[in-house]
Amino acid sequence: MNAIISNRRAYFDYQVLETYEAGIELKGLEVKSVKSGRMNIAGSHVIIRGGEAWLINCDIPPYQPKNAPDDYDSKRTRRLLFRKPEIKSFIGQTEKGLTLVPLKVYIKNRKVKLGVGLARLRKKIDKRELLKKREAERTIRKYK
């Protein structure tokens, strides 16, 4: 499964503890747009409301802008398709200070899937250490 879209910023800003797979409830024109790679999940997040999971602040522009309906909203809230026990476990985890972050979008069995990570926000000092570690690994690979 190759990721069509990945959220590289999420791996830098958050420490991902667990990953889950969810389906996304999309319209027909959105599916074509996602399959062509025109989706932005940077800055988006997942919330649990009313026993359902929702993807907030995700931008999917129309596949053909001139043929899109007049009332189409590219940043609308989209429902995620999780199993009920997973959603109940998310409720307990998010109360402990963890966040649900979209990590990647991919195609599985002709269906659009979203990889969601249960993550903890990194502190500024942790981000600096991560950058130093990556830089050291780059220099080691460069001089081998």
URLIN-V614813 format. One record per residue. N is the residue number from 1. SS is DSSP state (H for helix, E for strand, L for the rest). PSI is psi in degrees with one decimal (999 if undefined). Layout:
((N & SS & PSI) (N & SS & PSI))
This chain:
((1 & L & 107.4) (2 & L & 135.4) (3 & E & 130.7) (4 & E & -46.9) (5 & E & 135.9) (6 & E & 150.0) (7 & L & 84.2) (8 & H & -29.4) (9 & H & -31.3) (10 & H & -37.5) (11 & H & -25.0) (12 & H & -41.9) (13 & H & -24.2) (14 & E & 153.1) (15 & E & 109.1) (16 & E & 122.5) (17 & E & -44.7) (18 & E & 153.1) (19 & E & 147.2) (20 & E & 162.8) (21 & E & 134.7) (22 & E & 150.4) (23 & E & 159.3) (24 & E & 135.3) (25 & L & 107.7) (26 & L & 160.4) (27 & L & 166.9) (28 & H & -44.6) (29 & H & -26.0) (30 & H & -35.9) (31 & H & -45.9) (32 & H & -37.6) (33 & H & -42.0) (34 & H & -42.7) (35 & H & -26.4) (36 & L & 0.9) (37 & L & 15.8) (38 & L & 72.5) (39 & L & 142.4) (40 & E & 114.0) (41 & L & 3.4) (42 & L & 128.5) (43 & L & -0.3) (44 & L & 163.1) (45 & E & 169.0) (46 & E & 135.2) (47 & E & 155.8) (48 & E & 120.3) (49 & E & 125.1) (50 & L & 31.3) (51 & L & 12.3) (52 & E & 154.8) (53 & E & 137.3) (54 & E & 138.5) (55 & E & 118.8) (56 & E & 142.2) (57 & L & 34.6) (58 & L & 132.1) (59 & E & 119.8) (60 & L & 100.1) (61 & L & 156.0) (62 & L & 149.4) (63 & L & -47.5) (64 & L & 100.7) (65 & H & -32.6) (66 & H & -24.2) (67 & H & 1.4) (68 & L & 148.3) (69 & L & 153.2) (70 & L & -32.7) (71 & L & 14.8) (72 & L & 128.3) (73 & L & 114.5) (74 & L & -18.2) (75 & L & 26.3) (76 & L & 158.7) (77 & L & 130.2) (78 & E & 140.5) (79 & E & 138.4) (80 & E & 144.6) (81 & E & 94.0) (82 & L & 166.1) (83 & L & 152.0) (84 & H & -43.0) (85 & H & -34.4) (86 & H & -43.2) (87 & H & -40.4) (88 & H & -38.0) (89 & H & -33.4) (90 & H & -38.4) (91 & H & -43.8) (92 & H & -38.2) (93 & H & -39.0) (94 & H & -24.9) (95 & L & -20.3) (96 & L & 4.6) (97 & L & 9.1) (98 & L & 159.7) (99 & E & 147.9) (100 & E & 120.0) (101 & E & 131.0) (102 & E & 130.7) (103 & E & -43.8) (104 & E & 159.7) (105 & E & 132.8) (106 & E & 169.7) (107 & E & 130.1) (108 & E & 119.0) (109 & L & 44.7) (110 & L & 16.4) (111 & E & 145.7) (112 & E & 124.4) (113 & E & 152.0) (114 & E & 125.1) (115 & E & 119.6) (116 & E & 136.3) (117 & E & 137.3) (118 & E & 115.6) (119 & E & 159.0) (120 & E & 136.7) (121 & E & 133.0) (122 & L & 145.0) (123 & L & 164.8) (124 & H & -38.3) (125 & H & -34.6) (126 & H & -37.1) (127 & H & -39.9) (128 & H & -43.3) (129 & H & -39.3) (130 & H & -42.7) (131 & H & -41.4) (132 & H & -41.5) (133 & H & -44.6) (134 & H & -41.2) (135 & H & -40.9) (136 & H & -41.4) (137 & H & -37.7) (138 & H & -44.4) (139 & H & -36.3) (140 & H & -43.8) (141 & H & -33.1) (142 & H & -38.9) (143 & L & 11.6) (144 & L & 999))
